[in-house]
Amino acid sequence: MLKDLFANQVYDENNFFLIAGPCVVETEEIVMEVADKVSQICRNLGIAYVFKASYRKANRTSSSSFTGIGDDQAMQLLQKVGKKYNLPTTSDIHAHEEAAVAAKYIDILQIPAFLCRQTDLLVAAAETGKIVNVKKGQFLSGPSMKFAVEKIRQAGNNKVILTERGNSFGYQDLVVDYRNIPWMKEHGTPVVMDCTHSLQQPNQTSGVTGGNPQLIGTISKAAIASGADGLFIETHPILP
């Protein structure tokens, strides 16, 4: 599965792969800048790369937060990025009717953590024939993700990735249990560590999610040491 996904890239097969990009498609300039710079870095380091940006953010804390520029325009930009830089692309889908539409533009359908138990969403994603990357819910253990994997495989699709993104710790924090990485690999899938979202401090009373980005390096190294096949790092241009 991964060899087919990265067939157009030159990379070290002993290396991890990277999923990276801005949180949501904001402008063509931003997605192109991130794809250009990150792809260069990955080529230099022999890392296979998937470009990621959400065409729409459906789970913002506050209703006033930016959610996107419109699904059609955003998906077209994702497709354009993939073609220009010869990269596989991925984005979240939020409802079963989105799966077939998004599959026309992207290579990996990502299931958000809060929706990882939604059977109709998992089945619809599986039926597209695309790779399905399921983020583990903040309320679930690694072993319990076998049911999400089973739903996808029973729908006729064996192309599954699982992503660890931490577990709820109190009301406004997350903690990573690294046992979940080898436990999820027992389901016969590649496992990715979401190094940025696992450091979130959600549900802030300000309406904006906080976090601890200074620990991204620590989370990344611990994940690779625990056997993760890939890393997910939300990536933005440096502000002037």
N, C-alpha and C positions, 0 to 999 in steps of 0.2 A: 504493500500500500504506500509506504513512505517513499520507496524507491521510484515508484511511478509518479508520485506527487512532485518529486524533486528531479525528475528525469532531465530537465533543461538546465540544471545548475551543476556547477563543479564544486564539490564540497568533500570534506573529510568524513567518511562514513562512521568513524569512531567518535565524532563530535556530536554534541546535542544539536537539535534544530531550534530555530527561534521563530516565535510568532510575535510581531511587534508592529505598532502603528498608533495613530492618535485615537482617542476614545471614540470620537464620532467624526464623520465627514463634515467638515466645516467649509473649506474652500478647496478648489483644485490646487492652488499654490501650496497649501499646507500638506496635502496628501502626497503630492509629487516631491516636495522637499524631503519629507520623511522617508519615502520609498527610495529616493536617490541616495541619500546619505547612509541609511541603514544597509541597503543592498551592497554598497561599496565596502562598508566595514565587514559585512558577512563574507563577501568574496575574499577579502584579504585574510580572514581568519579561518576560512574553510568551513563556514557554518551555513547550512541550508536555511532558507528564509521564506516565511509566509507573511505577506502584508495583511494587517488587520485594521479595520476601522468599522464601526457600526454605522449602517446607513440611517439608523434612527435609534435614539436612546429612549426606551419605554419605561425605565425604572428609576427616573430621577427622584431624589428626595422631595424637592419642591417643584410645584407646578410652574414656577417662574424660570426654572433652569432651561438652558438651550437643549433641544431634542433633535434637531436636524434641519437640513435644507430642503427636504422632500425626498421620499423614497426613490422615485424614478431617477432623479438627477444624481443622488448619492450612489445608487447602484451602478449607474453608467460610469461615474468617476472611478469606482472600484474596478470595473472591467477595464477601463482605460489604463489605470495604474498597472494592472496585471499584464496587459499586452505590451505597454511601453518598456517595462523593466523585466519582462519574462518571468514573472513571479506568480505563484499560486496566491489566491486571496481568500479571506474569510470575513464573515460578519455574523452578528446575532440575528436570529429570527425569533419572533415572539408569539406567533399564532400559526395553527396548522395551514391556513390558507396562504401564508407567506412563503412556505417552503418551495413550492414549485416555481414561484416568481423569482425568488432570490437565486435559485439553482441555475437560472439562465445567465447569471452574471458572475457568480463566485464559485470557488472550488471546494470550500469546506463550509458546511452549515454549522454554526455554533449555537448550542442550546444554553441559555443563561441559567445560572445556578438556581435561581428561584423557581425555574420552570422544569427542572430536570426530572420531575415525576409526571409531567403532563403527557399521558399516553398518546393522545391524538397528535400532539406536536412531534413527539419522537417518531411515531409511525410515518407521518407525512414527510419528515426529513429523510427517513430511511428509504422511502419509496422513490425519492428523486435519484437514487443511485450515487449521490455524492458522499464524500466522507462526512461523518457526523461527529463533531467534537462536543461532548457533554461536560459542562462544568458541574462538579460535585456541589450539591447544595450545602450551604453553611450549617445546615441542620442534620446532615447525614454523615455516616461513616464510610470509609473506603469499601469495606465488604458489601455494604448495602447497595452500592452502585451496580452490582451484578444485575439488578432488576431492570435498570435503564438499558444496560447492554443487551439483555435478553429481549427486550421489546424491539430494539432495532434489528437484531439478528433474526428474530422471528418474522419480521417484515421483509426479510430477504436481503438484508444488507450487512455484510461483515466488516465494513470499513468504519471502524469506531475508534475515536480517541477519547480519553478521559482527562479532565483537568482538575487538579487540586487547587482550591482557592481559600482555604482556611475554614475554621468553624467558629460560630458565634461564641463569644466569651463575655458574658454579662450583656448589658444593653447596647454598649457603644464600642465594642472592640472585637477583634478576631484573633485567633491563635492557630498556628499551623501544627498539626500532629503529623510528623513525617512518616509515621507508620502507614499512613494512608497511601503513600507512593508505592511501596512493595505490595501492599494489599490490593490496590487497584490493578497492578500489573498481573496479578494472579487471574484476572478476568480475560487475559490474552489480548490486551490492547496496549498501544503506546500510552504513556502517561506524561502529561505536561504540568509544570508548576507555574501557576499564575503568580508571579513574584510581586506584582504591584497591587492587585486587588486584594490579595491576602494580607496586605499591610494597611488596608482601609480601617478607618474608625467611623462606621456608618451611623446613621440616625442622629446626627448632631442636631441640637436644638436650633442652630442657626439655619438649618435647611440645606447646608452644604457638607458633604462627606469629607472628613479629615483623613489623616493617614501619617505614616512614618516612612517616607521615601528614602531616608538615609540608611534604611536597613535592607534595601533591595539587593545589594551585593551579598549580604549575609544570607538572606533567604535563597538566593540563586545558588550559592556554593553549597549550602546544606542540601538543597534539592538534588543537585547533581550527585553529591556524595551518597544520597539515599536511593539513587537509581533512576531519577527522572530522565526521560528520553528527550524532552524539550522544555524550553522556558517561554513564558508569555510575559512580555514587558510592555506596558503602555508607554508610548514614546511620542514626545512632542518637540517641536523646534525650540531652541533656546531663545528666550525672550530678549530683545535688545536692552 
